[in-house]
Amino acid sequence: MPGRTTSQVQVRTVHGHERAYVLAGRGPALLLLHGVGCDHRTWDPVIDRLAARYTVIAPDLLGHGRSGKPRADYSLGGFANGMRDLLAILGIDRVTVVGHSFGGGVAMQFAYQFPQFAERLVMVAPGGLGREVNPILRGLTLPGGGAALAVAAAPPVRAALQLVGGRAHAIGLPGTADIPGALGVLRGKSDPAERDAFLHVLRGVLDWRGQVVGMLDRAYLAQEMPTCVVWGSRDTVLPVAHAQRARQAIPGARIEVIREAGHFPHEDFPERFAEILNDFIASTTPSTYDAKKWRRALRRGRAGHAARVGLRVPPDGAAAIPADLVRSPAVARTAG
């Protein structure tokens, strides 16, 4: 479960909409982007650790948490634009961008749209690496998904789910690694505006068959930027086997799989997560945007390369993880 950070939530108005965020620490800037249905509190277990070395910016994306929830552009590009504008208001020019789940897709989009602002890219169990995704999320995109979510988020039902799910997680039943995170996503969804925004975002990237928005066609551009991908070995939302796709699509990326962590490795093992992030930042040189180099990469292109790899992910995603991606004691590492 998330811990508490000592930092206070601040609010700025961007394009007429309130944008809530936490700003903490001093040093090189670190932008932390949460996943769909979450908010900045998913980073609470690591914010204070990271703020000892960095300036940490942890926003609530539009439609989430304490940020505004208008009928607006909830696309990956729209979120990336919003982050650029928030950083401009805060006077921050360059960041290492860290995104979790859907936020990983936003982080990739931010680095793609605004490479001059991105020093490094860190994606934590990111979406966009294949069709496979938890069937509950697929089901929520169907007609009636909103009504089902409203029932699940109603206080009495949510309390019952917390009781039953919490006990199942506590005794370690198979497939329960992400129950605390899932229950956290339900928080606030009894509010119609937040629920509508959540469904708007979800239906923009998923349908009943799985993920419909991908990053594999442009992932080759990440080779021009220090990139790290972090996953939990027990992820039940997005299969950890997608880490192999990331390695194939971005051969120079550093891949980290945290054993026994689920879809929220920064919540499950915050100290290990912070160690990975600290080491990655310390061992890499910030990317410097070079328009000529970027243009050459686009012209040379490897679009579709990763998709042509055709890695098949079986129903049990863990079965497809190469042995070198998961090692004892807890953290595995590979670069390319």
Buried (B, 14 or more C-beta within 10 A) or exposed (E): EBBEBEBEBEEBEBEEBBBBBBBBBEEBBBBBBBBBBBBBBBBBBBBBBBBEBBBBBBBBBBBBBBBBBBEBBBBBEBBBBBBBBBBEEBEBEBBBBBBBBBBBBBBBBBBBBBBEBBBBBBBBBBBBBBEBBBEEBBBBBEEEBBEEBBEBBBEEBBEEBBEEBBEBBEEEEEEBBBBBBBBBBBBBBBBEEBBBBBBBBBBBBBBEEBBEBBBBBBBBBBBBBBBBBBBBBBBBBBBBBBBBBBBBBBEEBBBBBBBEBBBBBBBBBBEBBBBBBBBBBEEBEBBEBEEEEBEEBEEEEBEEBBBEEEBEBEEEBBEBBBEEBBEEEBBBBBEE
